[in-house]
């Protein structure tokens, strides 16, 4: 299991454009065979701050995701909207165990 938390700060005047582009990427990503979760969260106190939570079956599924057309389309659309480079944290799964995920 591979779990990523991606923190993204967006230019305040680009929030709506970022949400639109990212929702499309999330919806397409959830259709990928190795993607278990792909979620977008907006900070309740800072609407220009977002978190993507991505859960993949394994590293191969995450690598495959980065080769998709929808990811590339999102990257090209979203990066100019960001106020700084995105930051990611990689997590090790503890509970539920990998076997307990659907």
ChimeraX commands (.cxc) that place a marker at each C-alpha (Angstrom):
marker #1 position 0.00,0.00,0.00 radius 0.5
marker #1 position 1.21,3.49,-0.86 radius 0.5
marker #1 position -0.40,6.51,0.79 radius 0.5
marker #1 position 0.33,10.08,-0.24 radius 0.5
marker #1 position -0.81,13.31,1.32 radius 0.5
marker #1 position -0.22,16.22,-1.04 radius 0.5
marker #1 position -0.50,19.76,0.33 radius 0.5
marker #1 position -1.18,22.47,-2.21 radius 0.5
marker #1 position -1.43,26.22,-1.79 radius 0.5
marker #1 position -3.23,27.99,-4.60 radius 0.5
marker #1 position -3.25,31.65,-5.60 radius 0.5
marker #1 position -6.37,33.10,-3.93 radius 0.5
marker #1 position -7.86,34.26,-7.23 radius 0.5
marker #1 position -7.39,30.78,-8.76 radius 0.5
marker #1 position -9.26,28.66,-6.20 radius 0.5
marker #1 position -12.28,27.93,-8.42 radius 0.5
marker #1 position -10.13,27.01,-11.43 radius 0.5
marker #1 position -8.04,24.71,-9.25 radius 0.5
marker #1 position -11.10,22.97,-7.83 radius 0.5
marker #1 position -12.55,22.41,-11.31 radius 0.5
marker #1 position -9.32,20.93,-12.68 radius 0.5
marker #1 position -8.69,18.80,-9.61 radius 0.5
marker #1 position -12.19,17.34,-9.35 radius 0.5
marker #1 position -11.85,16.10,-12.93 radius 0.5
marker #1 position -8.49,14.51,-12.09 radius 0.5
marker #1 position -9.90,12.92,-8.91 radius 0.5
marker #1 position -12.88,11.42,-10.73 radius 0.5
marker #1 position -10.68,9.91,-13.43 radius 0.5
marker #1 position -8.07,8.73,-10.94 radius 0.5
marker #1 position -10.66,6.80,-8.93 radius 0.5
marker #1 position -11.39,4.75,-12.07 radius 0.5
marker #1 position -7.81,3.42,-12.18 radius 0.5
marker #1 position -7.45,-0.22,-11.13 radius 0.5
marker #1 position -4.74,0.38,-8.51 radius 0.5
marker #1 position -6.29,3.47,-6.91 radius 0.5
marker #1 position -8.09,2.77,-3.63 radius 0.5
marker #1 position -8.82,6.39,-2.69 radius 0.5
marker #1 position -8.27,9.74,-4.35 radius 0.5
marker #1 position -9.78,12.62,-2.40 radius 0.5
marker #1 position -9.64,16.40,-2.41 radius 0.5
marker #1 position -10.02,18.45,0.76 radius 0.5
marker #1 position -10.18,22.23,1.14 radius 0.5
marker #1 position -8.96,23.87,4.34 radius 0.5
marker #1 position -11.98,25.28,6.21 radius 0.5
marker #1 position -9.96,28.22,7.53 radius 0.5
marker #1 position -7.79,28.91,4.48 radius 0.5
marker #1 position -9.75,28.30,1.26 radius 0.5
marker #1 position -6.57,28.55,-0.84 radius 0.5
marker #1 position -5.05,25.50,0.88 radius 0.5
marker #1 position -5.92,22.00,-0.33 radius 0.5
marker #1 position -4.95,18.44,0.50 radius 0.5
marker #1 position -5.07,15.49,-1.85 radius 0.5
marker #1 position -5.20,12.09,-0.17 radius 0.5
marker #1 position -4.12,9.35,-2.55 radius 0.5
marker #1 position -4.09,5.66,-1.64 radius 0.5
marker #1 position -2.61,3.18,-4.12 radius 0.5
marker #1 position -2.41,-0.62,-3.99 radius 0.5
marker #1 position 1.33,-0.36,-4.54 radius 0.5
marker #1 position 4.11,1.78,-5.99 radius 0.5
marker #1 position 3.41,0.41,-9.49 radius 0.5
marker #1 position -0.16,1.76,-9.33 radius 0.5
marker #1 position 1.12,5.19,-8.34 radius 0.5
marker #1 position 3.69,5.15,-11.15 radius 0.5
marker #1 position 0.97,4.12,-13.59 radius 0.5
marker #1 position -1.21,7.00,-12.40 radius 0.5
marker #1 position 1.51,9.49,-13.28 radius 0.5
marker #1 position 1.51,8.16,-16.87 radius 0.5
marker #1 position -2.18,8.83,-17.48 radius 0.5
marker #1 position -3.42,11.57,-19.74 radius 0.5
marker #1 position -5.74,12.96,-17.10 radius 0.5
marker #1 position -2.85,13.37,-14.62 radius 0.5
marker #1 position -0.76,15.19,-17.22 radius 0.5
marker #1 position -3.72,17.40,-18.13 radius 0.5
marker #1 position -4.24,18.20,-14.43 radius 0.5
marker #1 position -0.55,18.91,-13.86 radius 0.5
marker #1 position -0.38,21.34,-16.78 radius 0.5
marker #1 position -3.58,23.09,-15.68 radius 0.5
marker #1 position -2.98,23.12,-11.91 radius 0.5
marker #1 position 0.70,23.96,-11.50 radius 0.5
marker #1 position 0.34,27.56,-12.79 radius 0.5
marker #1 position -2.49,28.08,-10.28 radius 0.5
marker #1 position -0.29,27.18,-7.30 radius 0.5
marker #1 position 1.32,29.87,-5.17 radius 0.5
marker #1 position 4.25,27.56,-4.35 radius 0.5
marker #1 position 5.37,24.03,-5.25 radius 0.5
marker #1 position 3.19,21.30,-3.78 radius 0.5
marker #1 position 4.54,19.21,-0.91 radius 0.5
marker #1 position 3.92,15.55,-0.42 radius 0.5
marker #1 position 4.25,13.20,2.52 radius 0.5
marker #1 position 4.47,9.45,2.05 radius 0.5
marker #1 position 2.79,7.31,4.71 radius 0.5
marker #1 position 3.11,3.69,5.76 radius 0.5
marker #1 position -0.22,1.98,6.34 radius 0.5
marker #1 position -0.90,0.74,9.89 radius 0.5
marker #1 position -4.66,0.27,10.38 radius 0.5
marker #1 position -6.69,-1.04,8.72 radius 0.5
marker #1 position -4.13,-3.52,7.43 radius 0.5
marker #1 position -3.46,-3.71,3.70 radius 0.5
marker #1 position -5.49,-6.94,3.55 radius 0.5
marker #1 position -8.52,-5.19,5.05 radius 0.5
marker #1 position -8.77,-2.61,2.24 radius 0.5
marker #1 position -11.32,-3.37,-0.48 radius 0.5
marker link #1:1,2 radius 0.2
marker link #1:2,3 radius 0.2
marker link #1:3,4 radius 0.2
marker link #1:4,5 radius 0.2
marker link #1:5,6 radius 0.2
marker link #1:6,7 radius 0.2
marker link #1:7,8 radius 0.2
marker link #1:8,9 radius 0.2
marker link #1:9,10 radius 0.2
marker link #1:10,11 radius 0.2
marker link #1:11,12 radius 0.2
marker link #1:12,13 radius 0.2
marker link #1:13,14 radius 0.2
marker link #1:14,15 radius 0.2
marker link #1:15,16 radius 0.2
marker link #1:16,17 radius 0.2
marker link #1:17,18 radius 0.2
marker link #1:18,19 radius 0.2
marker link #1:19,20 radius 0.2
marker link #1:20,21 radius 0.2
marker link #1:21,22 radius 0.2
marker link #1:22,23 radius 0.2
marker link #1:23,24 radius 0.2
marker link #1:24,25 radius 0.2
marker link #1:25,26 radius 0.2
marker link #1:26,27 radius 0.2
marker link #1:27,28 radius 0.2
marker link #1:28,29 radius 0.2
marker link #1:29,30 radius 0.2
marker link #1:30,31 radius 0.2
marker link #1:31,32 radius 0.2
marker link #1:32,33 radius 0.2
marker link #1:33,34 radius 0.2
marker link #1:34,35 radius 0.2
marker link #1:35,36 radius 0.2
marker link #1:36,37 radius 0.2
marker link #1:37,38 radius 0.2
marker link #1:38,39 radius 0.2
marker link #1:39,40 radius 0.2
marker link #1:40,41 radius 0.2
marker link #1:41,42 radius 0.2
marker link #1:42,43 radius 0.2
marker link #1:43,44 radius 0.2
marker link #1:44,45 radius 0.2
marker link #1:45,46 radius 0.2
marker link #1:46,47 radius 0.2
marker link #1:47,48 radius 0.2
marker link #1:48,49 radius 0.2
marker link #1:49,50 radius 0.2
marker link #1:50,51 radius 0.2
marker link #1:51,52 radius 0.2
marker link #1:52,53 radius 0.2
marker link #1:53,54 radius 0.2
marker link #1:54,55 radius 0.2
marker link #1:55,56 radius 0.2
marker link #1:56,57 radius 0.2
marker link #1:57,58 radius 0.2
marker link #1:58,59 radius 0.2
marker link #1:59,60 radius 0.2
marker link #1:60,61 radius 0.2
marker link #1:61,62 radius 0.2
marker link #1:62,63 radius 0.2
marker link #1:63,64 radius 0.2
marker link #1:64,65 radius 0.2
marker link #1:65,66 radius 0.2
marker link #1:66,67 radius 0.2
marker link #1:67,68 radius 0.2
marker link #1:68,69 radius 0.2
marker link #1:69,70 radius 0.2
marker link #1:70,71 radius 0.2
marker link #1:71,72 radius 0.2
marker link #1:72,73 radius 0.2
marker link #1:73,74 radius 0.2
marker link #1:74,75 radius 0.2
marker link #1:75,76 radius 0.2
marker link #1:76,77 radius 0.2
marker link #1:77,78 radius 0.2
marker link #1:78,79 radius 0.2
marker link #1:79,80 radius 0.2
marker link #1:80,81 radius 0.2
marker link #1:81,82 radius 0.2
marker link #1:82,83 radius 0.2
marker link #1:83,84 radius 0.2
marker link #1:84,85 radius 0.2
marker link #1:85,86 radius 0.2
marker link #1:86,87 radius 0.2
marker link #1:87,88 radius 0.2
marker link #1:88,89 radius 0.2
marker link #1:89,90 radius 0.2
marker link #1:90,91 radius 0.2
marker link #1:91,92 radius 0.2
marker link #1:92,93 radius 0.2
marker link #1:93,94 radius 0.2
marker link #1:94,95 radius 0.2
marker link #1:95,96 radius 0.2
marker link #1:96,97 radius 0.2
marker link #1:97,98 radius 0.2
marker link #1:98,99 radius 0.2
marker link #1:99,100 radius 0.2
marker link #1:100,101 radius 0.2
marker link #1:101,102 radius 0.2
view
